[in-house]
Amino acid sequence: LHPRVRRQRQMCIRDRLLNEQAGILMEQIIYQVTNYDEEAVYKAVSKALSDLHVQDDLKPDMRIVLKPNLVMAKKPEFPVTTHPLIVKSVARWLREQGMKHITVAESSGGPYNAEYIKGIYHTCGMTEVEPYAELNSNFDFVSVPSPEGFINHTFNIIKPIAEADYIINLPKLKTHAMTGYSGGIKNLFGCIPGLQKPQLHYRFPDIEDFSNMLVELSLSVQPQVTLIDAIDAMEGNGPTGGTSHPLGLILAARDMYTQDYFAASLMQLDPDEIVMIRQAKDRGLIHMDELVQIGDPLPAELTPFRQPDTRSLDFSEKVPAFLQKPFTAFLSKVLKSYPKLQPDLCVGCGKCAESCPAHVIEIKDRKAHFRRKGCISCFCCQEMCPMKAIAVKKAL
């Protein structure tokens, strides 16, 4: 176990106990920010971090890592990635607390190497952050042992995360074609290096197993703070193919699991139907009855988020609870969802084939060709398609 990982875990356990005693752990910070105005965002971020007493955690020589969601190269005006002003504001606040070692680190959906990630940083606007934080230039990874009893005995974690003393998780609030919801827990999948992520999809094609992997990964990484960019969130075919659904909110908490339950509720999703959230609840990680809201009131009218097309094809929730498991098993065979190419939109870039864990996609004559046999319906191809050329189709 890397010494920094050991120290980080010890710090997490100590801080969790201290924060529980102080009542800080259960605080959900909410600030309304109507748009990405730099000073408005900075003011809200500063208040949120101060309200969580993050300044009390900091020590001068700490290595602090900011983990945004940079799933693909998209400009900040699209609600796909964490907005650079969120990341910049966190880094600026940390600098004002005297912190010197601040790094932005992410492993997006493609290769984890300098050339590819540099392009991601540039397109996503992360170069704005550089006066206050360094953009990661270390593309190694570390095998980190999991706590005892986990199905996943180890995780390969990108080195900046594995060696950090303090991690601030900065997800974008979105719906998600596979998991239904993307927030704090799901954002930590970007700690797995590059194209090793499709390998985990292939290893865990079932949503229950994949979600369990995500929860175990989150418990292995243990970010100290999670601040969600929900100023402009995404609905529909997230995490990359959806559309804007502005909430005008910044959400910050130390308890990422209760925060995900709370955030999914704001989207008018049923958190208990989001498998990773339900599994976190089953592990005793969610404490909605103890949650304390601090900051601004919630907007008076919140509209439901449109769910992914994959969700609309699944109506097992309409079946009585005792029949849901056998019914879902039946549906998985006869009504399984598959990716479907819209040829007029496809440019043959190959991102879908690159990200396919089952290797059932190939590029022929500058178009993607899908083979249904072997497809695990993870929708990584839809997620990584920059042209929104991949739709959802059911078997029957």
C-alpha positions in Angstrom: 0.0 0.0 0.0 1.5 3.3 -1.1 2.3 5.5 2.0 0.2 8.4 0.8 -2.8 6.1 0.3 -2.4 4.7 3.8 -2.2 8.3 5.2 -5.2 9.3 3.2 -7.3 6.5 4.5 -6.2 7.2 8.1 -7.1 10.8 7.6 -10.5 9.9 6.2 -11.3 7.7 9.2 -10.1 10.4 11.6 -11.9 13.2 9.8 -15.1 11.3 9.5 -15.2 10.7 13.3 -14.3 14.3 14.1 -16.8 15.6 11.6 -19.6 13.3 12.9 -19.0 14.7 16.3 -19.2 18.3 15.0 -22.2 17.6 12.9 -20.4 18.7 9.8 -20.6 15.3 7.9 -24.4 15.5 7.5 -24.4 19.1 6.2 -25.6 19.5 2.6 -24.6 22.9 1.3 -26.8 24.5 -1.3 -26.1 27.8 -3.1 -28.1 29.2 -6.0 -26.0 30.4 -9.0 -28.0 31.3 -12.0 -25.2 31.2 -14.6 -21.5 30.7 -15.0 -20.5 34.2 -13.9 -16.9 33.9 -12.5 -17.4 36.0 -9.4 -20.8 34.6 -8.6 -19.4 31.0 -8.9 -16.4 31.9 -6.8 -18.5 33.4 -4.1 -20.7 30.4 -3.9 -17.8 27.9 -4.0 -16.0 29.8 -1.3 -19.0 29.9 1.0 -19.6 26.2 0.4 -16.1 25.1 1.3 -16.0 27.5 4.3 -19.3 26.2 5.5 -17.9 22.7 5.4 -14.8 23.9 7.4 -12.5 22.6 4.8 -9.9 25.2 5.9 -9.6 23.2 9.2 -8.4 20.1 7.3 -5.6 21.8 5.4 -1.9 21.6 6.0 0.7 23.6 4.1 2.5 20.6 2.3 -0.6 18.7 1.4 -1.0 17.3 -2.1 -4.5 18.3 -3.1 -6.2 16.8 -6.2 -9.3 18.2 -7.9 -11.2 15.5 -9.8 -13.6 17.0 -12.3 -15.8 15.1 -14.8 -14.1 15.4 -18.2 -15.6 12.4 -19.9 -14.9 13.7 -23.4 -13.6 16.7 -25.2 -16.6 19.1 -25.1 -16.6 22.9 -24.8 -17.8 24.3 -21.5 -21.0 25.7 -22.9 -22.3 22.1 -23.3 -23.5 20.4 -20.0 -21.2 17.4 -20.5 -18.3 18.2 -18.3 -17.6 20.0 -15.1 -17.4 23.7 -15.9 -13.9 25.2 -15.7 -15.1 28.0 -13.5 -16.1 25.5 -10.8 -12.6 24.0 -10.9 -10.9 27.3 -11.0 -12.9 28.7 -8.1 -12.0 25.7 -5.9 -8.3 26.0 -6.8 -8.4 29.8 -6.2 -10.0 29.3 -2.8 -7.4 26.7 -1.9 -4.6 29.1 -3.0 -6.0 31.8 -0.7 -5.8 29.3 2.2 -2.0 29.0 1.4 -2.1 25.7 -0.4 0.7 25.3 -3.0 0.4 21.7 -4.3 -3.0 21.6 -6.2 -3.4 19.3 -9.2 -6.4 18.8 -11.6 -6.4 15.1 -12.5 -8.8 13.1 -14.7 -8.9 10.0 -16.8 -11.5 10.5 -19.5 -13.2 8.0 -21.7 -10.3 7.6 -24.2 -6.6 6.7 -23.8 -4.8 7.9 -20.7 -1.7 9.6 -22.2 -0.3 13.1 -22.4 -1.4 13.9 -25.9 -5.0 12.8 -25.5 -5.5 14.3 -22.0 -3.9 17.5 -23.0 -6.5 17.9 -25.8 -9.3 17.1 -23.3 -8.0 19.8 -20.9 -7.8 22.3 -23.7 -11.2 21.7 -25.2 -12.9 21.5 -21.8 -11.4 24.9 -20.8 -9.2 23.6 -18.0 -6.4 25.8 -19.0 -8.3 28.6 -17.2 -7.4 26.8 -14.0 -3.6 26.9 -14.5 -2.8 30.1 -12.6 -4.1 28.4 -9.5 -3.6 24.7 -10.1 -1.4 22.4 -12.2 -2.9 20.2 -14.9 -1.8 16.6 -14.3 1.2 15.5 -16.4 1.8 12.1 -14.7 0.1 9.3 -16.6 1.1 6.3 -14.5 -1.2 4.4 -12.3 -0.9 2.5 -9.0 -2.5 -0.8 -7.9 -4.4 0.1 -4.7 -5.6 -2.7 -2.4 -9.2 -2.5 -1.5 -10.5 -2.8 2.1 -11.1 -6.4 3.4 -14.2 -8.1 2.2 -14.5 -6.2 -1.2 -15.2 -8.3 -4.3 -12.6 -6.1 -6.1 -9.4 -6.9 -4.2 -7.5 -4.1 -6.0 -8.1 -1.1 -8.2 -5.7 0.4 -10.7 -5.9 4.1 -9.8 -4.3 7.0 -11.6 -1.2 8.0 -9.7 -2.2 11.6 -8.8 -5.3 10.3 -7.1 -3.5 7.4 -5.4 -0.8 9.8 -4.1 -3.1 12.6 -3.0 -3.4 13.7 0.6 -6.7 15.4 0.0 -9.2 14.8 -2.8 -12.0 17.1 -3.8 -14.5 15.4 -6.1 -16.1 17.8 -8.7 -18.8 15.9 -10.7 -21.3 17.2 -13.1 -25.0 16.4 -12.4 -26.4 14.2 -15.2 -28.7 11.4 -16.1 -26.8 8.3 -17.4 -27.8 5.7 -20.0 -26.4 2.8 -17.9 -26.5 3.8 -14.3 -29.5 6.2 -14.5 -27.7 8.9 -12.5 -24.3 10.4 -12.5 -23.0 12.4 -9.5 -20.4 11.8 -6.8 -20.0 8.1 -6.9 -20.0 7.7 -10.7 -17.5 10.5 -11.1 -14.9 8.5 -9.4 -14.9 6.0 -12.3 -12.6 8.6 -13.9 -9.9 7.5 -11.4 -9.5 4.3 -13.4 -6.9 4.8 -16.2 -8.2 5.3 -19.7 -9.1 2.2 -21.6 -9.1 0.1 -18.5 -12.6 1.4 -17.9 -14.1 -0.7 -20.7 -12.4 -3.7 -19.2 -14.4 -3.2 -16.0 -17.6 -2.8 -18.1 -16.8 -6.2 -19.7 -16.0 -7.8 -16.4 -19.2 -6.5 -14.8 -21.8 -6.3 -17.5 -24.7 -6.7 -15.1 -25.9 -3.4 -13.6 -25.9 -4.8 -10.0 -22.3 -6.0 -10.3 -21.1 -2.8 -12.1 -22.8 -0.6 -9.5 -21.2 -2.6 -6.7 -17.8 -2.1 -8.4 -18.5 1.7 -8.4 -19.4 1.8 -4.7 -16.3 -0.3 -3.8 -14.2 2.0 -5.9 -15.6 5.1 -4.2 -14.9 3.6 -0.8 -11.3 2.9 -1.9 -10.7 6.4 -3.2 -12.5 8.2 -0.3 -12.7 11.9 -1.4 -12.9 14.2 1.5 -15.4 16.7 -0.2 -17.7 16.4 -3.1 -19.0 19.6 -4.9 -21.5 19.0 -7.7 -21.8 21.4 -10.6 -25.6 21.6 -11.0 -25.7 25.1 -12.5 -26.4 23.6 -15.9 -27.1 19.9 -15.5 -27.9 17.3 -18.2 -31.1 15.2 -18.8 -31.9 12.5 -21.3 -29.2 10.4 -22.9 -26.4 11.3 -20.6 -23.6 11.4 -19.8 -22.7 12.9 -23.1 -25.7 12.8 -25.5 -28.4 14.5 -23.4 -29.6 18.1 -23.3 -29.4 21.0 -20.9 -31.5 21.1 -17.7 -30.4 24.1 -15.7 -30.9 23.8 -11.9 -28.8 26.9 -11.0 -27.3 25.1 -8.0 -23.9 24.2 -6.5 -24.2 21.3 -4.0 -21.4 20.6 -1.6 -21.0 17.9 1.1 -18.5 15.7 2.9 -21.0 12.7 2.8 -21.0 11.9 -0.9 -23.5 9.0 -0.6 -26.2 11.0 1.2 -25.5 13.8 -1.3 -26.1 11.5 -4.3 -29.4 10.4 -2.8 -30.4 14.1 -2.2 -29.3 15.2 -5.7 -31.2 12.4 -7.4 -34.3 13.4 -5.5 -33.8 17.0 -6.8 -33.9 15.6 -10.3 -37.1 13.8 -9.4 -35.6 10.5 -9.9 -36.3 7.7 -7.4 -32.9 7.3 -5.7 -33.9 3.8 -4.6 -34.1 2.8 -8.2 -30.5 4.0 -8.9 -28.7 0.7 -8.2 -25.4 2.2 -6.9 -27.4 4.6 -4.5 -29.6 1.7 -3.3 -26.4 -0.4 -2.7 -24.8 2.5 -0.8 -28.0 2.7 1.3 -27.9 -1.1 1.9 -24.3 -0.6 3.2 -25.4 2.0 5.7 -23.7 4.8 3.9 -26.8 7.0 3.4 -28.3 9.1 6.2 -31.1 11.2 4.8 -32.8 11.4 8.2 -29.7 13.2 9.6 -29.1 15.5 6.6 -29.0 19.3 7.4 -29.5 21.7 4.6 -27.4 24.9 4.8 -27.2 27.9 2.5 -29.9 29.0 0.0 -33.4 27.6 -0.2 -34.1 25.2 -3.0 -35.8 26.8 -6.1 -39.6 26.9 -5.7 -40.3 24.8 -8.8 -38.1 21.9 -9.8 -39.1 20.1 -13.0 -38.5 16.3 -13.5 -35.4 15.3 -15.5 -36.0 13.5 -18.7 -34.6 10.0 -18.3 -32.4 8.2 -20.9 -34.0 6.2 -23.7 -32.6 3.1 -22.1 -34.7 3.8 -19.0 -37.9 4.3 -21.0 -37.5 0.7 -22.4 -37.5 -0.7 -18.8 -40.9 -0.9 -17.2 -40.1 -3.5 -14.5 -40.9 -0.9 -11.8 -44.6 -1.2 -12.8 -44.5 -4.9 -11.7 -45.1 -5.9 -8.0 -41.9 -6.0 -6.0 -41.9 -9.7 -5.4 -42.1 -10.3 -9.2 -39.5 -7.7 -10.3 -36.4 -10.0 -10.2 -37.9 -12.8 -12.4 -39.6 -10.2 -14.6 -36.4 -8.3 -15.0 -34.5 -11.5 -16.0 -37.2 -12.2 -18.6 -37.0 -8.6 -19.9 -33.2 -8.8 -20.2 -33.6 -11.4 -22.8 -36.7 -10.4 -24.8 -36.5 -6.6 -24.4 -32.8 -6.0 -24.1 -31.7 -2.5 -25.3 -29.0 -2.3 -27.9 -27.1 0.6 -29.5 -28.2 1.5 -33.0 -26.2 3.6 -35.4 -27.8 6.6 -37.2 -25.6 6.4 -40.4 -26.3 9.9 -41.6 -24.7 11.3 -38.4 -21.7 8.9 -38.2 -18.3 10.3 -39.3 -16.4 7.1 -38.8 -14.1 8.6 -36.1 -13.8 5.2 -34.3 -14.5 6.5 -30.8 -17.3 3.9 -30.4 -15.1 1.0 -31.4 -12.2 2.2 -29.2 -14.5 2.3 -26.1 -16.4 -1.0 -26.7 -15.4 -3.5 -24.0 -16.9 -6.4 -25.9 -15.1 -5.5 -29.2 -18.3 -5.8 -31.3 -17.9 -2.6 -33.3 -15.7 -2.1 -36.3 -15.3 0.8 -38.8 -15.9 -0.1 -42.4 -16.1 2.4 -45.3 -16.0 5.3 -42.7 -19.0 4.0 -40.9 -19.4 2.1 -37.6 -20.8 -1.4 -37.9 -22.3 -3.1 -34.8 -22.6 -6.8 -34.1 -25.4 -7.6 -31.7 -24.0 -11.0 -30.6 -21.7 -10.3 -27.7 -23.0 -6.8 -27.0 -23.3 -6.2 -23.2 -25.5 -3.1 -23.6 -23.2 -0.9 -21.5 -23.7 2.0 -24.0 -20.1 3.1 -23.8 -20.3 3.6 -27.5 -23.2 6.1 -27.1 -21.4 7.8 -24.3 -18.2 8.4 -26.3 -19.8 9.3 -29.7 -19.1 13.0 -30.3 -21.7 13.2 -33.0 -24.7 11.7 -31.1 -24.9 9.2 -33.9 -25.9 6.2 -31.6 -29.5 5.7 -30.5 -31.1 3.0 -28.4 -33.1 0.1 -29.9 -34.8 -2.8 -28.2 -34.5 -6.4 -29.4 -38.2 -6.9 -30.1 
